Each structure stands twice: as C-alpha cells, then as structure tokens.
Amino acid sequence: MSDYLVRATAFEGKVRAYSLVATDMINEAVRRQGTWPTASAALGRAMMASTMMGAMLKGDAKLMIKIEGKGPIGAIIVDSNTKGESRGYVTNPQTHFDLNQNGKLDVARAVGTEGYLSVVKDIGMRDNFTGSVPIVSGELGEDFTYYFASSEQTPSSVGVGVLVNPDNSILAAGGFIIQLMPGADDAVITEIEKRLSSIPPISKLVEAGMPPEEMLQSLLGDDNVKFLDKMPVAFSCTCSKERVANAIISLGEKEIRDMIDADGGAETRCHFCNETYQFDANELEILITKTQG
C-alpha cells in the first residue's frame, strides 16, 4: 500500500478528521537514522502526528515539533509541511527496552514524562505561532491529544501506531486525528467515544491492510464520513550541498580560513537524513571569495 493521507469531515461538518498510512515514510526515516525498535516507534509516532498537523496548514506553511521528555531517547525533532513531506530524528537512536506490561514497545519509558511537547508553526507571518504543553504520558498519541485541547482549544483524539519487524524495519505505521468543531453536540461526542473505545490499536488496522478511508469509517461510521481529498506522504529532507555552503559562507572568512588551516577542508552531516557533505580546501577558498561580496 502506497503511503497517503486523507482529509474528511463527518457528522455534517461537526467533525474534521485526518488519517494516514505511512509505513514507507517511517521505514525511510528509521533506515537513515539507524534507530532501534523503541526509538523507531517514538520517531514514527511523532512524524505521523506532525504530518497530519502539516496537512491542516495552508499554502507554504510549515511546522516544527520538539518533544523533550527527559527520557533516554533525548529530544525528538520533526519538520513537516503542507505537501505531506516530513523529516525527523531522535537524539539517541540506539534506544530500546523490553516490551511494557501491555506487550507493546515502551515508548513512554524512552520519551520520558517530565518535559514538554512544543509546536512552532511558520505560516508566513512576521511572528511564528508557538505552543507548548507538558508531556502527560510519553506515549505521544495522548500527548498530542492534550496539546490540541490545551494549546489550540480543539477537543481532539490522536492515535498513532508503529509495528516494528524483527530486523528493525517497519511492518506497519498509521494514524488518525479526529477533531470536534464548534457545534458538535453530545450525541456526536458520545458516538465517537463509543467507537474509539471499541476499535483495535491503529497499527493493527494498518497491519491488516486497512487504508486510511476505512480507518475513518471504522472510527466514525460509514455513513457519517465525507472525504475531501487525499495526498501522498513521504520522508523528504531539504538539505543540500548548496544550503550547507551558504551556511559556511555565513560564518565569515576567518572561520573558513581556520577550517582550511586546521583540517584542510570541512565535513558536515545533516541530522535529519544523515547525508554527509564534504568541502575540500579549494572549495572553501571559493566560499571565502563569496564572503567578500
């Protein structure tokens, strides 16, 4: 199944909903990061939530999510945009624990519960929108649910799940966000709560081959959902040698000269995709000329 996201409304516009299958996207992220299973699940959950949040934005807007729970995995950083493109990394990718008491990967132990989940949205205005909430569970689905309710005053339910193969590749990854719009009455809320309490874990639905449309129909009822559109989702990094070169130029002539004298060149690696960019002495000399106008 190709990765994609769907947008929908339900209950005559009283609910908006997003769902995605992102197995290939998360596989690419964990392959590049070399994450171990628990770290893979944490990174995958964060990336899928961020991807769906990116789909809520307009135009060329983008967002960055930072999760710092003071757990052994360290910080989780994810960037997403309106086109279904996301990238992310964890500070300590080789983080893994035994399964928790529910027989699942112990994401909460890896993430920790003593820090914050922060969201920065760049919507093209002079100032970015920033929201930050305490981490409430470390499982991340509940934490994003709390973020929406507390920071954006939008009652929501967020479900994200990742299944990891014995060889550390991703077997299945998918998720949903359901949000109540103004005017949602008690009958709608009760119906959604009833359905949410009875469905299997979201990763099990993906593993069974259930596409995003069927996920939302299971969550909200076949006759209640109106699908608006769908779009592909994928791991995508914005780094390039040209971008790195511009960053080096911004350091100024003295710093670049020090690189040449000390190391005979420069090497840098992108945190998100692990691509390495190298500049020899001749290339750095050219960059020096660009610092001079």
Secondary structure as UniProt FT lines:
FT   STRAND          4..10
FT   TURN            11..14
FT   STRAND          15..21
FT   HELIX           23..33
FT   HELIX           37..54
FT   TURN            55..56
FT   TURN            59..60
FT   STRAND          62..68
FT   TURN            72..73
FT   STRAND          76..81
FT   TURN            82..83
FT   STRAND          85..90
FT   TURN            101..102
FT   HELIX           107..111
FT   STRAND          116..122
FT   STRAND          129..134
FT   HELIX           141..151
FT   STRAND          156..164
FT   TURN            166..167
FT   STRAND          170..180
FT   TURN            182..183
FT   HELIX           186..198
FT   HELIX           202..207
FT   TURN            208..209
FT   HELIX           212..220
FT   HELIX           222..224
FT   STRAND          225..232
FT   STRAND          234..235
FT   HELIX           241..251
FT   HELIX           253..263
FT   STRAND          265..269
FT   TURN            271..273
FT   STRAND          276..280
FT   HELIX           281..291
//
